[in-house]
Amino acid sequence: MARYLGSACVLCRREGEKLFLKGDRCYSNKCAIEKRNYPPGPHGQSGSFRRKTSDYSNQLREKQKARRIYGVMERQFRRYFAEASKSSGVTGAALLQLLETRFDNVVYRLGFASSRKQARQLVLHGHFTVNGAKATVPSYVLKPGAQIAVTEISRKSAYFQAVAKELTRRQPLAWLSLDAANLTATVLGLPSRQQIETPLKEQLIVEYYSR
């Protein structure tokens, strides 16, 4: 499985904004954007690095930002777009729905992990079941009605006991139902565009792939 192994902070600096790739660290003064809010590379700080502002550049940057937020490689992202373009609804909204309903993203949205990267690791390590069966594929797209639960063994760990206490203070998203006491959740439906909090201009992504 291909995955990005470089610095997450470099990705945020390249996009010029926080992508919240490192969980709680992104909310602290240790965040790279707080210290070095300029593009990476030898010319970033000097000002000689000039961002292009063409339509193509804006479309490319928005596509790259979406990939980096959700932790998806280019080939997989292109497949998501191809699937979204076949849907009967708006292509951009359908693309975001596919990304939001990925297993790792749902785990993150529920509060079981502080970042999508951590959520991906938890899924890979077999800490969750979907509809009663152990699921270890982070890219698995969950359908409405899917039931997610932390495995019996994992519930006894110090990590998930701490998570359970923290979840009692969280308000789940409207398209997700959470039982914090039992560490279970249900996907109530597909999120609408208004319910997706990710700051993306999906129309630019559609334009990029429609060239």
C-alpha positions in Angstrom: 0.0 0.0 0.0 1.5 3.3 -1.1 1.6 6.1 1.4 3.4 9.4 2.0 6.4 9.0 4.4 7.7 12.6 4.4 7.1 15.4 6.9 3.4 16.3 7.4 4.4 19.9 8.3 6.0 20.4 4.9 2.7 19.7 3.3 1.0 22.4 5.3 3.7 24.9 4.6 3.5 24.1 0.9 -0.3 24.8 0.9 0.2 27.9 3.1 -2.4 26.8 5.7 -3.1 24.3 8.4 -4.3 20.9 7.1 -4.5 19.4 10.6 -2.4 16.4 9.7 -0.8 15.9 13.1 -3.7 16.0 15.5 -3.3 18.0 18.7 0.1 19.4 17.7 -1.7 21.5 15.0 -3.5 23.4 17.7 -0.4 24.2 19.7 2.4 26.7 19.3 4.6 23.8 18.0 2.7 23.9 14.7 5.1 24.6 11.8 2.7 27.2 10.3 3.0 29.2 13.5 6.8 29.2 13.3 7.6 29.1 9.5 4.6 30.3 7.5 6.4 30.2 4.2 6.9 27.5 1.5 9.5 24.9 2.1 12.7 24.8 0.0 15.8 27.1 -0.3 13.8 30.0 -1.8 10.7 29.9 0.4 11.9 32.3 3.1 13.8 34.7 0.8 10.7 35.6 -1.1 12.2 34.5 -4.4 9.7 31.6 -4.5 6.8 33.0 -6.4 3.4 31.2 -6.5 1.7 31.1 -9.9 -1.8 32.4 -9.9 -3.0 30.9 -13.1 -6.3 28.9 -13.2 -4.4 25.7 -13.7 -2.2 26.4 -10.7 -5.2 27.1 -8.5 -6.9 23.9 -9.6 -3.8 21.9 -9.0 -3.2 23.3 -5.5 -6.8 22.5 -4.5 -6.5 19.0 -5.8 -3.2 18.5 -3.9 -4.7 20.0 -0.8 -7.6 17.5 -0.9 -5.3 14.6 -1.4 -3.1 15.6 1.5 -6.0 16.3 3.9 -7.5 12.8 3.3 -4.1 11.0 2.9 -4.9 9.7 -0.6 -2.3 9.0 -3.3 -2.8 10.3 -6.8 -4.0 7.1 -8.6 -6.6 6.4 -5.9 -7.8 10.0 -5.8 -8.3 9.8 -9.6 -10.4 6.7 -9.1 -12.5 8.4 -6.6 -13.1 11.3 -9.0 -14.0 8.8 -11.8 -16.6 7.2 -9.5 -18.0 10.5 -8.4 -18.3 11.7 -12.0 -20.6 8.7 -12.8 -23.0 9.6 -9.9 -26.3 11.3 -10.6 -25.5 14.2 -8.3 -23.0 17.0 -8.3 -19.6 15.6 -9.0 -17.7 17.7 -6.5 -20.1 16.9 -3.7 -20.1 13.2 -4.6 -16.3 13.2 -4.5 -16.2 14.7 -1.0 -18.8 12.2 0.2 -16.6 9.3 -1.0 -13.6 10.8 0.8 -15.6 11.5 4.0 -17.1 8.0 4.2 -13.7 6.3 4.0 -13.2 4.0 7.0 -10.2 5.9 8.3 -11.9 9.3 8.0 -15.0 8.1 9.8 -12.9 6.8 12.6 -11.3 10.3 12.8 -14.6 12.1 12.6 -16.0 10.0 15.4 -13.1 11.1 17.7 -11.5 7.7 18.0 -8.3 9.3 16.7 -6.8 12.8 16.8 -5.7 12.7 13.1 -6.5 10.7 10.0 -3.0 9.3 10.0 -3.6 7.9 13.5 -7.0 6.6 12.5 -5.4 4.8 9.6 -3.0 3.1 11.9 -5.7 2.0 14.3 -7.7 0.5 11.4 -4.7 -1.3 10.1 -3.9 -2.8 13.5 -7.4 -4.3 13.7 -9.0 -2.3 16.5 -12.4 -2.0 14.8 -15.2 -4.1 13.4 -17.7 -3.2 10.7 -21.1 -4.9 10.9 -19.6 -7.4 13.3 -16.6 -8.4 11.2 -13.0 -7.2 11.8 -12.1 -4.6 9.1 -8.5 -3.5 8.4 -8.8 -1.6 5.2 -8.6 2.2 5.8 -9.9 3.0 2.3 -13.0 0.9 2.7 -16.0 3.2 1.9 -18.8 2.8 4.5 -22.4 2.7 3.4 -25.4 4.2 5.3 -26.3 1.8 8.1 -22.8 0.5 8.6 -22.1 -0.2 12.3 -18.6 0.4 13.7 -17.3 -0.9 17.0 -14.1 -1.1 18.8 -13.1 -4.8 19.3 -13.6 -6.3 22.8 -9.9 -6.7 23.3 -9.1 -3.2 22.3 -11.8 -1.7 24.6 -9.7 -2.9 27.6 -6.6 -0.9 26.5 -5.6 2.3 28.3 -5.9 4.2 25.0 -9.5 3.4 24.3 -10.5 3.8 27.9 -9.1 7.3 27.7 -10.9 7.9 24.4 -14.2 6.8 25.9 -14.0 9.4 28.6 -13.1 12.1 26.0 -16.0 11.1 23.7 -18.5 11.9 26.4 -17.7 15.6 25.9 -17.9 15.5 22.1 -20.9 16.1 19.9 -20.9 13.7 16.9 -21.6 14.9 13.4 -25.2 14.9 12.2 -24.6 12.0 9.8 -23.0 9.8 12.5 -24.4 8.3 15.6 -22.0 7.6 18.5 -22.4 5.5 21.6 -19.4 6.7 23.7 -20.0 4.3 26.6 -19.8 1.2 24.4 -17.4 2.6 21.8 -19.8 1.9 18.9 -21.1 4.1 16.1 -23.5 4.0 13.1 -23.3 5.8 9.7 -26.7 7.3 9.5 -26.4 8.5 5.9 -24.2 10.3 3.4 -23.1 13.7 4.6 -24.4 16.7 2.6 -22.0 19.3 1.4 -23.1 21.6 4.2 -22.2 18.9 6.8 -18.6 18.4 5.4 -16.4 20.8 7.3 -13.3 20.3 5.1 -12.4 23.8 3.7 -12.1 22.8 0.0 -13.3 24.4 -3.2 -14.3 21.1 -4.9 -15.3 22.9 -8.1 -11.6 23.6 -8.8 -10.9 19.9 -8.5 -13.6 19.1 -11.0 -12.2 21.7 -13.4 -8.7 20.2 -13.0 -9.8 16.7 -14.0 -12.1 18.1 -16.7 -9.3 19.8 -18.7 
